Amino acid sequence: MKRELLSKAFGNIDERYIVEAYRTVTGDASSSPERIVHMNNKRIITFALAAALLLALGITAYAVWSIHTVRQQELKTDLKIEENNVNSYTEYDIPDDQEGGLVLLSSVNDGDIQRVYVNISPVAEEAAAAFPKETSFSWSIDGTEIGGFAAPELPADLSVSGDEIREAVLRYAYDKETQTMTLECYIDLNFMEQAKASLGTDSLPLLVHMTVGQNETSTFGPVSLVRTEEQSRYFDFGHAVYHDAELEKDIEIAGLELTPFSAAWKVSYEGAESFHKPDADWNAYQPWSMLEDKVCIDSKIIFSDGSEFSTGGALTCPYENGTVNLHCGWGSAINIGDVQKIVLGDLVLWEAK
Amino acid sequence: MEDSKIISLFFERSEQAIEELDSKYGPAVRKTAANILKDRLDVEECVNDTYLNTWNSIPPHVPDPLAAYVCRIARNLAVNRYHANHAEKRNGNYDLVLDEMEECIPSGVNVETEYEAQELSAAINRFLSTLDKKDRFLFVRRYWYADSVSDLAEASGGSANRIYVRLFRLREKLRNTLVKEGFLA
C-alpha cells in the first residue's frame, strides 16, 4: 500500500469532523471534547427553505402523519424494543396537524448516550441523495452551545459502502412523497445534564440542522426533549478470577452493569490503578489490555433460548473506585431480564438460580 | 477579527488579510504543519505556502469555517512535503501515525489508486459518523491533525496510556468495520 495514498485517504475526513476537533489546536489545551461543539453554520437560507416549503404544500397531512407513525414502528422493530421488554425507550405522540419541520419519533437511553430518532421535512431529494458528501446533519440545544451530529437512520444490521449509502439513505431513511428524512441524533447524557443546568429546565429545546454544500443550512424545531429513563441490571460476580494460561495472568471480574444497548465490565488486576495514571508504562500494560479485551469479547451472555451474545470490544476503560470499567455498546436491544448465564471460557461468572 | 471581515480583506486584495489570518489562525496552522514536518524551516515554508494558497483561492472561494479551510491547506501541503522529503528526513511522530494508519487496514486491502483512496475515505467517514464525540475527537486529532499522544492526553485530561488504549480500540473497530463492509482486495 502506498503511504502517500493512505495519507490522502485519511486526509479526506469530512469537514465537519475537522471543525469539531479543531478548537484545541488554538491553544485551549484544557478543553475537553465535550466543549468543542459550536454551531457555526446556523444561518438559514430563506430562499432554499421557502422553496422547500412550497414543494411541501402539495403533500397531504395524512401522508405526513403516516410517515411518522410508519417510521416509529420500523424503529421499534429494528431496535427490538418489544421482543426484549425494553423500558429505556420513549415513544412520542405524533402531532396530527404538523406538515413540516421537526417531529420527535422515539428515543432510547443506552447508558451513556440518548439516541433520539426524529423526522425532518421538507428535505429535497437532491439534498437527501447528497449525504454524506454534500449534505450533513447535526443537532443542538437551543440557547446553549451544546450540539453534535446526526445521521440518516439505517437498519441496524445493514452494512453499506460507497454508492450503496446513497441508495440506502433514499430507500430506508427518506420518504420521497412527503420529503421526510428520518435521522438518529446521538446525544451524550452528560451534554443533556449540562444543558439542563444551563437552561434551568428538564425540558430541552432540541433543534436539528441540515447543511447542504458549504453554506446552506436549514434549521428545524425546536421540539421539547426530556431524558429517557435508564434501564440497567447489575450482575455481581463476587470475586471471580479468570486465569489466562497464555498470558500467565489473573484478572478479577467483579461484575457487569448491563443495559439493553450497552455494558460496563468491572475488572481489577495487579497494578491496574498505576496503568491508568499519567506516564504509565505502556509496554507493561499491553498484556493487561489484551486481557481486558478478552473479558469483553470472549465472555458470553446466554439467554433462555440458548442464544449467546458478546458485548464486543470496549472503547473506553476508565479506572474508577478501584475497578477498571470496560464500556461496550451495540445497536439493537438485548433482553437483560432474560439472561440465564454469563461465562468466560470454562469459568461461570453468573448463573440464574 | 471575525472570519467574514478577514475574507472581505482577501476580496479587497489587501495584504492586511494575511496579517489578520496569521494573527488569528497562525498558531493552528503552524501546529498542524509541525505535527507532520519535523524541520522548523519546512514548517515555516509550509505556513507561508498555506497563506499563498489561501490568497490565491479567496476569491473565488468563500470558506466557512475559515479555520478548517486553512488547516486543510496546511495539512495537504505538509503531507506532500513530508512524502517528498521522506527519504532524507523521518519525522518520528508522523511515521508513527502512518504506521498506525496502516495497522487499521485489513490485510488484503490495496490502496493503490486515487479511486481506492476515495473509497477508503468514504468508509472512514462512515465509521466516524458511528463514533461518539469523544472517540471521534481522538481519532480525528490523531489521524488528521497528527497530534502526539501526549498532546491528546493533555487536551482530554486523561493519561497517555488511556489514549493509547482508546486509539488502539478505535483502530480495531475501524478494521472490523472495513472487514464487515467487504473492504478487501
Chai-1 contact restraints between the chains, C-beta under 6 A:
chainA,res_idxA,chainB,res_idxB,connection_type,confidence,min_distance_angstrom,max_distance_angstrom,comment,restraint_id
A,M1,B,V111,contact,1.0,0.0,6.0,A-B,restraint_1
A,R3,B,L98,contact,1.0,0.0,6.0,A-B,restraint_2
A,E4,B,H83,contact,1.0,0.0,6.0,A-B,restraint_3
A,L5,B,V111,contact,1.0,0.0,6.0,A-B,restraint_4
A,L5,B,A117,contact,1.0,0.0,6.0,A-B,restraint_5
A,L6,B,M101,contact,1.0,0.0,6.0,A-B,restraint_6
A,L6,B,V111,contact,1.0,0.0,6.0,A-B,restraint_7
A,S7,B,V79,contact,1.0,0.0,6.0,A-B,restraint_8
A,K8,B,A117,contact,1.0,0.0,6.0,A-B,restraint_9
A,A9,B,A117,contact,1.0,0.0,6.0,A-B,restraint_10
A,A9,B,L120,contact,1.0,0.0,6.0,A-B,restraint_11
A,A9,B,S121,contact,1.0,0.0,6.0,A-B,restraint_12
A,F10,B,M101,contact,1.0,0.0,6.0,A-B,restraint_13
A,F10,B,Y143,contact,1.0,0.0,6.0,A-B,restraint_14
A,N12,B,S121,contact,1.0,0.0,6.0,A-B,restraint_15
A,I13,B,W144,contact,1.0,0.0,6.0,A-B,restraint_16
A,D14,B,N125,contact,1.0,0.0,6.0,A-B,restraint_17
A,E15,B,A68,contact,1.0,0.0,6.0,A-B,restraint_18
A,Y17,B,L128,contact,1.0,0.0,6.0,A-B,restraint_19
A,Y17,B,V140,contact,1.0,0.0,6.0,A-B,restraint_20
A,I18,B,A68,contact,1.0,0.0,6.0,A-B,restraint_21
A,V19,B,P65,contact,1.0,0.0,6.0,A-B,restraint_22
A,V19,B,A68,contact,1.0,0.0,6.0,A-B,restraint_23
A,A21,B,F137,contact,1.0,0.0,6.0,A-B,restraint_24
A,A21,B,V140,contact,1.0,0.0,6.0,A-B,restraint_25
A,A21,B,R141,contact,1.0,0.0,6.0,A-B,restraint_26
A,Y22,B,A67,contact,1.0,0.0,6.0,A-B,restraint_27
A,T24,B,A155,contact,1.0,0.0,6.0,A-B,restraint_28
A,V25,B,A28,contact,1.0,0.0,6.0,A-B,restraint_29
A,V25,B,K31,contact,1.0,0.0,6.0,A-B,restraint_30
A,T26,B,A28,contact,1.0,0.0,6.0,A-B,restraint_31
A,G27,B,P27,contact,1.0,0.0,6.0,A-B,restraint_32
A,A29,B,E154,contact,1.0,0.0,6.0,A-B,restraint_33
A,A29,B,A155,contact,1.0,0.0,6.0,A-B,restraint_34
A,S32,B,G157,contact,1.0,0.0,6.0,A-B,restraint_35
A,P33,B,K133,contact,1.0,0.0,6.0,A-B,restraint_36
A,P33,B,K134,contact,1.0,0.0,6.0,A-B,restraint_37
A,P33,B,F137,contact,1.0,0.0,6.0,A-B,restraint_38
A,N40,B,P65,contact,1.0,0.0,6.0,A-B,restraint_39
A,P132,B,N125,contact,1.0,0.0,6.0,A-B,restraint_40
A,G148,B,K133,contact,1.0,0.0,6.0,A-B,restraint_41
A,A151,B,S129,contact,1.0,0.0,6.0,A-B,restraint_42
A,S159,B,K180,contact,1.0,0.0,6.0,A-B,restraint_43
A,S159,B,E181,contact,1.0,0.0,6.0,A-B,restraint_44
A,S161,B,A123,contact,1.0,0.0,6.0,A-B,restraint_45
A,S161,B,E181,contact,1.0,0.0,6.0,A-B,restraint_46
A,G162,B,E119,contact,1.0,0.0,6.0,A-B,restraint_47
A,Q214,B,D64,contact,1.0,0.0,6.0,A-B,restraint_48
A,N215,B,D64,contact,1.0,0.0,6.0,A-B,restraint_49
A,F275,B,N161,contact,1.0,0.0,6.0,A-B,restraint_50
A,K277,B,S159,contact,1.0,0.0,6.0,A-B,restraint_51
A,P278,B,S159,contact,1.0,0.0,6.0,A-B,restraint_52
A,A280,B,N161,contact,1.0,0.0,6.0,A-B,restraint_53
A,W282,B,N161,contact,1.0,0.0,6.0,A-B,restraint_54
A,W282,B,Y164,contact,1.0,0.0,6.0,A-B,restraint_55
A,Y285,B,N161,contact,1.0,0.0,6.0,A-B,restraint_56
A,S289,B,V165,contact,1.0,0.0,6.0,A-B,restraint_57
A,G313,B,R169,contact,1.0,0.0,6.0,A-B,restraint_58
A,G313,B,E172,contact,1.0,0.0,6.0,A-B,restraint_59
A,L315,B,D135,contact,1.0,0.0,6.0,A-B,restraint_60
A,L315,B,R169,contact,1.0,0.0,6.0,A-B,restraint_61
A,C317,B,V165,contact,1.0,0.0,6.0,A-B,restraint_62
